[in-house]
Amino acid sequence: MRKVYLNISIYLFKEESPDLDSELDVVQEFRIIQSPDYWKQNAVKGKNVAGEYAAILIKRVAALLMKGGIS
């Protein structure tokens, strides 16, 4: 897996990502999500993601961060 350098502060206050496709590729590479198509369609302004999917996403990201999986 490639190393991912995150500058979280850049994205915290933006409504939309300028490159959602690339970012979804990264989270799929880390096995945080399995279906990028779902997120491409629903994780955009004016749409909603299912609460249970958001909870899974948060748990997987937290687990990865706690293991030091992103540097």
TORPA-4810 file (N, C-alpha, C, O; in nm, 3 decimals):
<nodes>
NODE_1_0.084_-0.119_0.000_0.000_0.000_0.000_0.087_0.124_0.000_0.193_0.128_0.063_M
NODE_2_0.042_0.224_-0.070_0.117_0.348_-0.071_0.096_0.424_0.058_-0.006_0.409_0.125_R
NODE_3_0.193_0.506_0.092_0.177_0.590_0.212_0.082_0.704_0.178_0.084_0.759_0.068_K
NODE_4_0.001_0.737_0.273_-0.096_0.844_0.253_-0.066_0.954_0.352_-0.061_0.931_0.473_V
NODE_5_-0.045_1.072_0.302_-0.020_1.187_0.387_-0.149_1.269_0.393_-0.197_1.319_0.291_Y
NODE_6_-0.201_1.281_0.510_-0.329_1.350_0.527_-0.308_1.488_0.585_-0.236_1.504_0.683_L
NODE_7_-0.369_1.585_0.525_-0.375_1.717_0.584_-0.521_1.740_0.616_-0.593_1.807_0.542_N
NODE_8_-0.563_1.684_0.727_-0.705_1.683_0.763_-0.763_1.822_0.773_-0.879_1.843_0.737_I
NODE_9_-0.686_1.918_0.819_-0.739_2.053_0.837_-0.788_2.113_0.706_-0.878_2.197_0.708_S
NODE_10_-0.731_2.073_0.594_-0.774_2.127_0.465_-0.917_2.085_0.434_-0.995_2.164_0.379_I
NODE_11_-0.954_1.962_0.468_-1.083_1.909_0.429_-1.193_1.924_0.533_-1.310_1.906_0.501_Y
NODE_12_-1.159_1.957_0.655_-1.260_1.961_0.760_-1.372_2.061_0.732_-1.487_2.036_0.768_L
NODE_13_-1.340_2.171_0.670_-1.440_2.276_0.656_-1.487_2.295_0.512_-1.560_2.390_0.483_F
NODE_14_-1.446_2.208_0.422_-1.494_2.216_0.284_-1.621_2.133_0.271_-1.635_2.029_0.335_K
NODE_15_-1.712_2.180_0.190_-1.835_2.106_0.169_-1.814_1.988_0.076_-1.875_1.883_0.094_E
NODE_16_-1.728_2.005_-0.025_-1.706_1.898_-0.121_-1.557_1.882_-0.146_-1.481_1.978_-0.141_E
NODE_17_-1.518_1.761_-0.172_-1.379_1.732_-0.204_-1.355_1.761_-0.352_-1.442_1.733_-0.435_S
NODE_18_-1.240_1.818_-0.385_-1.211_1.843_-0.526_-1.180_1.714_-0.603_-1.185_1.714_-0.726_P
NODE_19_-1.147_1.607_-0.533_-1.107_1.484_-0.601_-1.159_1.361_-0.526_-1.081_1.278_-0.479_D
NODE_20_-1.289_1.351_-0.517_-1.353_1.243_-0.442_-1.313_1.105_-0.495_-1.292_1.013_-0.417_L
NODE_21_-1.302_1.091_-0.626_-1.268_0.961_-0.683_-1.133_0.911_-0.633_-1.121_0.795_-0.593_D
NODE_22_-1.032_0.996_-0.635_-0.899_0.956_-0.587_-0.900_0.925_-0.439_-0.836_0.830_-0.394_S
NODE_23_-0.972_1.004_-0.362_-0.979_0.982_-0.218_-1.051_0.851_-0.186_-1.012_0.780_-0.094_E
NODE_24_-1.154_0.820_-0.262_-1.224_0.692_-0.242_-1.134_0.575_-0.280_-1.141_0.469_-0.218_L
NODE_25_-1.050_0.593_-0.382_-0.953_0.488_-0.417_-0.861_0.459_-0.299_-0.829_0.343_-0.272_D
NODE_26_-0.819_0.564_-0.229_-0.729_0.547_-0.115_-0.799_0.471_-0.003_-0.743_0.375_0.051_V
NODE_27_-0.920_0.511_0.032_-0.988_0.442_0.143_-1.026_0.300_0.105_-1.035_0.213_0.192_V
NODE_28_-1.049_0.275_-0.023_-1.074_0.137_-0.065_-0.944_0.056_-0.057_-0.946_-0.061_-0.018_Q
NODE_29_-0.832_0.116_-0.093_-0.703_0.048_-0.085_-0.672_0.005_0.058_-0.613_-0.101_0.080_E
NODE_30_-0.711_0.087_0.154_-0.691_0.054_0.295_-0.802_-0.035_0.350_-0.806_-0.063_0.470_F
NODE_31_-0.892_-0.078_0.263_-1.004_-0.166_0.299_-1.098_-0.103_0.402_-1.157_-0.172_0.486_R
NODE_32_-1.111_0.028_0.394_-1.204_0.098_0.481_-1.345_0.092_0.422_-1.443_0.082_0.495_I
NODE_33_-1.353_0.099_0.290_-1.480_0.082_0.220_-1.465_-0.030_0.119_-1.355_-0.064_0.076_I
NODE_34_-1.579_-0.087_0.080_-1.577_-0.193_-0.021_-1.642_-0.148_-0.150_-1.611_-0.201_-0.257_Q
NODE_35_-1.732_-0.051_-0.142_-1.809_-0.009_-0.259_-1.792_0.141_-0.285_-1.871_0.221_-0.235_S
NODE_36_-1.690_0.180_-0.362_-1.673_0.323_-0.387_-1.790_0.385_-0.465_-1.817_0.504_-0.451_P
NODE_37_-1.858_0.305_-0.545_-1.971_0.358_-0.622_-2.080_0.413_-0.531_-2.139_0.517_-0.560_D
NODE_38_-2.108_0.343_-0.421_-2.209_0.390_-0.326_-2.170_0.528_-0.274_-2.253_0.619_-0.269_Y
NODE_39_-2.044_0.543_-0.234_-1.997_0.668_-0.176_-1.991_0.779_-0.281_-2.018_0.894_-0.249_W
NODE_40_-1.957_0.746_-0.405_-1.954_0.845_-0.513_-2.093_0.903_-0.536_-2.109_1.022_-0.565_K
NODE_41_-2.193_0.818_-0.524_-2.331_0.861_-0.549_-2.392_0.934_-0.430_-2.476_1.022_-0.448_Q
NODE_42_-2.353_0.898_-0.308_-2.423_0.947_-0.190_-2.345_1.041_-0.099_-2.406_1.115_-0.022_N
NODE_43_-2.214_1.039_-0.106_-2.133_1.126_-0.018_-2.103_1.258_-0.089_-1.988_1.300_-0.097_A
NODE_44_-2.207_1.321_-0.138_-2.196_1.448_-0.209_-2.303_1.544_-0.157_-2.401_1.503_-0.095_V
NODE_45_-2.281_1.670_-0.183_-2.375_1.773_-0.139_-2.516_1.743_-0.191_-2.535_1.714_-0.309_K
NODE_46_-2.612_1.751_-0.102_-2.751_1.727_-0.139_-2.796_1.582_-0.124_-2.915_1.553_-0.141_G
NODE_47_-2.704_1.493_-0.093_-2.737_1.352_-0.074_-2.705_1.312_0.069_-2.649_1.391_0.145_K
NODE_48_-2.739_1.190_0.105_-2.713_1.138_0.240_-2.656_0.998_0.231_-2.685_0.923_0.137_N
NODE_49_-2.576_0.962_0.330_-2.530_0.824_0.342_-2.606_0.759_0.457_-2.647_0.826_0.552_V
NODE_50_-2.624_0.629_0.447_-2.694_0.556_0.552_-2.613_0.563_0.681_-2.491_0.549_0.680_A
NODE_51_-2.682_0.586_0.791_-2.616_0.599_0.920_-2.531_0.479_0.957_-2.422_0.494_1.012_G
NODE_52_-2.580_0.359_0.925_-2.502_0.239_0.958_-2.372_0.232_0.877_-2.271_0.182_0.926_E
NODE_53_-2.375_0.283_0.753_-2.252_0.286_0.672_-2.155_0.390_0.726_-2.034_0.367_0.729_Y
NODE_54_-2.208_0.503_0.768_-2.122_0.607_0.827_-2.056_0.555_0.955_-1.939_0.582_0.979_A
NODE_55_-2.132_0.481_1.036_-2.076_0.425_1.160_-1.965_0.326_1.130_-1.862_0.326_1.198_A
NODE_56_-1.984_0.241_1.031_-1.880_0.145_0.992_-1.756_0.219_0.943_-1.644_0.183_0.979_I
NODE_57_-1.776_0.321_0.862_-1.665_0.401_0.811_-1.585_0.462_0.926_-1.462_0.456_0.927_L
NODE_58_-1.654_0.521_1.022_-1.587_0.584_1.137_-1.509_0.480_1.217_-1.395_0.504_1.255_I
NODE_59_-1.569_0.365_1.242_-1.501_0.259_1.319_-1.376_0.210_1.247_-1.272_0.189_1.310_K
NODE_60_-1.385_0.191_1.116_-1.269_0.141_1.040_-1.157_0.244_1.033_-1.040_0.209_1.044_R
NODE_61_-1.192_0.370_1.015_-1.090_0.475_1.013_-1.023_0.485_1.150_-0.901_0.495_1.159_V
NODE_62_-1.103_0.483_1.256_-1.047_0.491_1.391_-0.954_0.373_1.419_-0.846_0.392_1.476_A
NODE_63_-0.994_0.253_1.380_-0.910_0.135_1.402_-0.778_0.147_1.327_-0.673_0.113_1.380_A
NODE_64_-0.784_0.196_1.205_-0.662_0.214_1.125_-0.570_0.317_1.188_-0.449_0.297_1.195_L
NODE_65_-0.627_0.427_1.233_-0.547_0.532_1.296_-0.485_0.484_1.426_-0.370_0.516_1.456_L
NODE_66_-0.559_0.408_1.505_-0.507_0.358_1.632_-0.392_0.259_1.611_-0.304_0.247_1.695_M
NODE_67_-0.395_0.189_1.497_-0.287_0.096_1.465_-0.168_0.167_1.401_-0.065_0.106_1.375_K
NODE_68_-0.183_0.297_1.376_-0.075_0.372_1.310_-0.065_0.340_1.163_0.043_0.346_1.105_G
NODE_69_-0.178_0.306_1.100_-0.178_0.263_0.961_-0.163_0.372_0.859_-0.144_0.343_0.741_G
NODE_70_-0.171_0.496_0.899_-0.155_0.607_0.805_-0.041_0.693_0.855_-0.039_0.735_0.971_I
NODE_71_0.054_0.719_0.767_0.166_0.805_0.807_0.185_0.916_0.708_0.274_0.999_0.724_S
</nodes>
